[in-house]
Amino acid sequence: MSKVVHPYAHRLVILRDWKSRWFASPKKYREYLKGDVLVRDYLEKKMRGQYVSSIEMERSPKSTRFIIRTSRPGMVIGRSGEGSTKLKQEIVTFMKKKGIPVPEELKLDIIEVTNPDADAHIVAYGIAEALEKRLPFRRVMKQAVERVIATRGVEGVKILLSGRLGGAEIARVEEQKRGSIPLQTFRADVDYTREKAHMTYGDIGIKVWIYRGEIFNEKKEEIKK
């Protein structure tokens, strides 16, 4: 087996669940899949800046449920739920525009991420935001690594930046690592993400791995409870 495996896909069914959960007949499978990909891309672009960790979808014959995990739920919900109502309407408008079947009932669940420094998506977005403000990339990486490794439950972190770092003419790769990242161990809880920092001279790629210890059956049952 190649050593280059996607940490999320590598642990599907064992530790991770699918981000879209539904059953469909062969006739509806294609339109469901297309709808999920388009809506997910739309939400990721629209909610950039709201510290979103993940977007999950659950379909039943009559309803569709979106589960949005974020470290700042107040930004998404808005005053007295105005933000979530508006977002729901925008999703319906987008689905109609793209010809995606609109369900009878659309539910929106916003869940707070209680430990954002142990979440790879939120850490990566924080790095992207700092780079876009023109902060020195080495300082940004070092501060992110120190903040993550100081978080309770985190045993290792690796951050990799690639592109025209510091506006240099030649693109290169810089990496900082602390602790261990066992990529091949199935029961290792490794959170991974990719993000882009949009600079005037091009994009800078960001990859973040966060190792949160090994998960055994007893620990898995506790998480479910």
Secondary structure, DSSP 8 states (H G I E B T S, - for coil): --S---TTGGGBTTTB--SEE----HHHHHHHHHHHHHHHHHHHHHTTTS-EEEEEEEE-SSEEEEEEEES-HHHHH-GGGHHHHHHHHHHHHHHHHTT----SEEEEEEEE-S-GGG-HHHHHHHHHHHHHTT--HHHHHHHHHHHHHTSTT--EEEEEEEESGGG-SS-EEEEEEEE---TT-TTEEEEEEEEEEEETTEEEEEEEEEEEEE--HHHHHHHH-
